């Protein structure tokens, strides 16, 4: 009889461990780890995923660079480093035809294509192909 009780106790302990493991796995997929925006399904321009088109403004293009991790919102260490404010200023200082080309390039690029060595805090601007369209 003692062997039977021990077997039941071992089976109960096994079920409790399995229940804890299942609860742990369920917690891992609670949905709070999902990503929306530029790094989610719409990262690739959204053609397949039916994502909305990006706004074609200098501000929106610079926000896309921030959302993709290509540049920082604000770089406190160096005011001359490319961050969101400097991005907007730089794009606004280009001619309208070049600005349209740069903005369209950023909107159509994937996040992987927009990130460069040093991103986001110290991006190597010479590798940012979309910004090179504005070079004179």
Short mmCIF file of the C-alpha atoms (twelve columns), coordinates in Angstrom:
data_MODEL
# 
_entry.id   MODEL 
# 
loop_
_atom_site.group_PDB 
_atom_site.id 
_atom_site.type_symbol 
_atom_site.label_atom_id 
_atom_site.label_alt_id 
_atom_site.label_comp_id 
_atom_site.label_asym_id 
_atom_site.label_seq_id 
_atom_site.Cartn_x 
_atom_site.Cartn_y 
_atom_site.Cartn_z 
_atom_site.pdbx_PDB_model_num 
ATOM 1   C CA . UNK A 1   0.000  0.000  0.000   1 
ATOM 2   C CA . UNK A 2   2.881  2.391  0.760   1 
ATOM 3   C CA . UNK A 3   4.180  1.932  -2.774  1 
ATOM 4   C CA . UNK A 4   0.802  2.894  -4.196  1 
ATOM 5   C CA . UNK A 5   0.654  6.112  -2.104  1 
ATOM 6   C CA . UNK A 6   4.192  6.999  -3.146  1 
ATOM 7   C CA . UNK A 7   3.234  6.504  -6.812  1 
ATOM 8   C CA . UNK A 8   0.213  8.757  -6.433  1 
ATOM 9   C CA . UNK A 9   2.313  11.418 -4.715  1 
ATOM 10  C CA . UNK A 10  4.946  11.277 -7.483  1 
ATOM 11  C CA . UNK A 11  2.240  11.547 -10.146 1 
ATOM 12  C CA . UNK A 12  0.694  14.554 -8.359  1 
ATOM 13  C CA . UNK A 13  4.101  16.216 -8.103  1 
ATOM 14  C CA . UNK A 14  4.672  15.584 -11.816 1 
ATOM 15  C CA . UNK A 15  1.308  17.133 -12.718 1 
ATOM 16  C CA . UNK A 16  2.054  20.164 -10.538 1 
ATOM 17  C CA . UNK A 17  5.437  20.636 -12.251 1 
ATOM 18  C CA . UNK A 18  3.831  20.298 -15.678 1 
ATOM 19  C CA . UNK A 19  1.187  22.858 -14.690 1 
ATOM 20  C CA . UNK A 20  3.861  25.314 -13.563 1 
ATOM 21  C CA . UNK A 21  5.781  24.828 -16.795 1 
ATOM 22  C CA . UNK A 22  2.646  25.419 -18.868 1 
ATOM 23  C CA . UNK A 23  1.856  28.567 -16.873 1 
ATOM 24  C CA . UNK A 24  5.414  29.796 -17.414 1 
ATOM 25  C CA . UNK A 25  5.164  29.248 -21.158 1 
ATOM 26  C CA . UNK A 26  1.816  31.013 -21.282 1 
ATOM 27  C CA . UNK A 27  3.342  34.007 -19.505 1 
ATOM 28  C CA . UNK A 28  6.068  34.194 -22.144 1 
ATOM 29  C CA . UNK A 29  3.477  34.699 -24.874 1 
ATOM 30  C CA . UNK A 30  1.240  37.150 -23.042 1 
ATOM 31  C CA . UNK A 31  1.286  39.575 -25.963 1 
ATOM 32  C CA . UNK A 32  3.088  42.328 -24.091 1 
ATOM 33  C CA . UNK A 33  6.251  41.700 -26.079 1 
ATOM 34  C CA . UNK A 34  4.838  42.574 -29.486 1 
ATOM 35  C CA . UNK A 35  6.252  45.380 -31.588 1 
ATOM 36  C CA . UNK A 36  4.229  47.891 -33.560 1 
ATOM 37  C CA . UNK A 37  5.357  50.604 -35.911 1 
ATOM 38  C CA . UNK A 38  8.501  50.840 -37.964 1 
ATOM 39  C CA . UNK A 39  10.078 47.656 -36.599 1 
ATOM 40  C CA . UNK A 40  6.988  45.446 -36.892 1 
ATOM 41  C CA . UNK A 41  5.215  44.093 -39.989 1 
ATOM 42  C CA . UNK A 42  5.303  47.528 -41.611 1 
ATOM 43  C CA . UNK A 43  9.105  47.698 -41.525 1 
ATOM 44  C CA . UNK A 44  9.305  46.636 -45.144 1 
ATOM 45  C CA . UNK A 45  7.107  49.389 -46.543 1 
ATOM 46  C CA . UNK A 46  3.873  47.528 -45.975 1 
ATOM 47  C CA . UNK A 47  3.119  46.414 -49.534 1 
ATOM 48  C CA . UNK A 48  2.390  42.835 -48.512 1 
ATOM 49  C CA . UNK A 49  1.065  43.701 -45.054 1 
ATOM 50  C CA . UNK A 50  -1.281 46.486 -46.241 1 
ATOM 51  C CA . UNK A 51  0.334  49.080 -43.993 1 
ATOM 52  C CA . UNK A 52  -0.475 52.759 -44.367 1 
ATOM 53  C CA . UNK A 53  1.883  54.865 -46.432 1 
ATOM 54  C CA . UNK A 54  4.348  56.989 -44.497 1 
ATOM 55  C CA . UNK A 55  3.716  60.703 -44.558 1 
ATOM 56  C CA . UNK A 56  6.021  62.387 -47.046 1 
ATOM 57  C CA . UNK A 57  7.297  65.178 -44.807 1 
ATOM 58  C CA . UNK A 58  10.737 65.943 -43.425 1 
ATOM 59  C CA . UNK A 59  9.465  65.434 -39.876 1 
ATOM 60  C CA . UNK A 60  7.956  62.031 -40.714 1 
ATOM 61  C CA . UNK A 61  11.127 60.919 -42.494 1 
ATOM 62  C CA . UNK A 62  13.264 61.879 -39.506 1 
ATOM 63  C CA . UNK A 63  10.846 60.138 -37.116 1 
ATOM 64  C CA . UNK A 64  11.156 57.011 -39.250 1 
ATOM 65  C CA . UNK A 65  14.939 57.190 -38.821 1 
ATOM 66  C CA . UNK A 66  14.411 57.459 -35.044 1 
ATOM 67  C CA . UNK A 67  11.829 54.648 -34.953 1 
ATOM 68  C CA . UNK A 68  14.164 52.376 -36.907 1 
ATOM 69  C CA . UNK A 69  17.059 53.047 -34.549 1 
ATOM 70  C CA . UNK A 70  19.127 54.844 -37.188 1 
ATOM 71  C CA . UNK A 71  19.410 58.169 -35.317 1 
ATOM 72  C CA . UNK A 72  18.696 59.392 -31.794 1 
ATOM 73  C CA . UNK A 73  15.874 61.728 -30.853 1 
ATOM 74  C CA . UNK A 74  18.386 64.054 -29.200 1 
ATOM 75  C CA . UNK A 75  22.128 63.694 -28.806 1 
ATOM 76  C CA . UNK A 76  23.106 65.588 -25.660 1 
ATOM 77  C CA . UNK A 77  26.800 64.811 -26.048 1 
ATOM 78  C CA . UNK A 78  27.221 66.607 -29.396 1 
ATOM 79  C CA . UNK A 79  24.875 69.242 -30.828 1 
ATOM 80  C CA . UNK A 80  26.345 68.683 -34.304 1 
ATOM 81  C CA . UNK A 81  25.657 64.930 -34.321 1 
ATOM 82  C CA . UNK A 82  22.788 63.756 -36.519 1 
ATOM 83  C CA . UNK A 83  19.678 63.504 -34.355 1 
ATOM 84  C CA . UNK A 84  16.002 64.232 -35.027 1 
ATOM 85  C CA . UNK A 85  16.318 68.034 -34.856 1 
ATOM 86  C CA . UNK A 86  19.442 68.153 -37.017 1 
ATOM 87  C CA . UNK A 87  17.809 65.738 -39.462 1 
ATOM 88  C CA . UNK A 88  14.799 68.030 -39.910 1 
ATOM 89  C CA . UNK A 89  17.037 71.094 -40.262 1 
ATOM 90  C CA . UNK A 90  19.248 69.350 -42.799 1 
ATOM 91  C CA . UNK A 91  16.364 68.102 -44.924 1 
ATOM 92  C CA . UNK A 92  14.608 71.468 -44.804 1 
ATOM 93  C CA . UNK A 93  17.795 73.154 -46.012 1 
ATOM 94  C CA . UNK A 94  17.938 71.083 -49.218 1 
ATOM 95  C CA . UNK A 95  16.226 72.050 -52.441 1 
ATOM 96  C CA . UNK A 96  12.642 70.832 -52.786 1 
ATOM 97  C CA . UNK A 97  13.455 68.267 -55.484 1 
ATOM 98  C CA . UNK A 98  16.261 66.722 -53.430 1 
ATOM 99  C CA . UNK A 99  14.142 66.826 -50.275 1 
ATOM 100 C CA . UNK A 100 11.344 64.865 -52.012 1 
ATOM 101 C CA . UNK A 101 13.857 62.268 -53.160 1 
ATOM 102 C CA . UNK A 102 15.426 61.877 -49.699 1 
ATOM 103 C CA . UNK A 103 12.038 61.636 -47.968 1 
ATOM 104 C CA . UNK A 104 10.760 59.069 -50.494 1 
ATOM 105 C CA . UNK A 105 13.940 57.020 -50.089 1 
ATOM 106 C CA . UNK A 106 13.601 56.955 -46.287 1 
ATOM 107 C CA . UNK A 107 9.899  56.061 -46.485 1 
ATOM 108 C CA . UNK A 108 10.580 53.177 -48.887 1 
ATOM 109 C CA . UNK A 109 13.631 51.765 -47.062 1 
ATOM 110 C CA . UNK A 110 13.577 49.004 -44.463 1 
ATOM 111 C CA . UNK A 111 14.878 49.672 -40.980 1 
ATOM 112 C CA . UNK A 112 17.864 47.438 -41.700 1 
ATOM 113 C CA . UNK A 113 18.689 49.581 -44.722 1 
ATOM 114 C CA . UNK A 114 18.422 52.793 -42.692 1 
ATOM 115 C CA . UNK A 115 20.638 51.719 -39.771 1 
ATOM 116 C CA . UNK A 116 24.360 52.274 -40.244 1 
ATOM 117 C CA . UNK A 117 27.457 51.632 -38.143 1 
ATOM 118 C CA . UNK A 118 27.246 53.756 -35.002 1 
ATOM 119 C CA . UNK A 119 23.439 54.028 -35.050 1 
ATOM 120 C CA . UNK A 120 21.659 55.530 -33.247 1 
ATOM 121 C CA . UNK A 121 24.004 57.604 -31.071 1 
ATOM 122 C CA . UNK A 122 26.856 58.199 -33.508 1 
ATOM 123 C CA . UNK A 123 25.630 57.237 -36.993 1 
ATOM 124 C CA . UNK A 124 28.196 57.183 -39.776 1 
ATOM 125 C CA . UNK A 125 26.402 59.538 -42.141 1 
ATOM 126 C CA . UNK A 126 28.556 58.603 -45.125 1 
ATOM 127 C CA . UNK A 127 26.796 55.209 -45.081 1 
ATOM 128 C CA . UNK A 128 23.267 56.680 -45.009 1 
ATOM 129 C CA . UNK A 129 22.479 56.251 -48.688 1 
ATOM 130 C CA . UNK A 130 19.192 58.195 -48.616 1 
ATOM 131 C CA . UNK A 131 20.908 61.285 -47.191 1 
ATOM 132 C CA . UNK A 132 23.508 61.134 -49.936 1 
ATOM 133 C CA . UNK A 133 20.799 62.106 -52.437 1 
ATOM 134 C CA . UNK A 134 20.874 65.539 -50.857 1 
ATOM 135 C CA . UNK A 135 24.624 65.978 -51.230 1 
ATOM 136 C CA . UNK A 136 25.682 68.599 -53.673 1 
# 
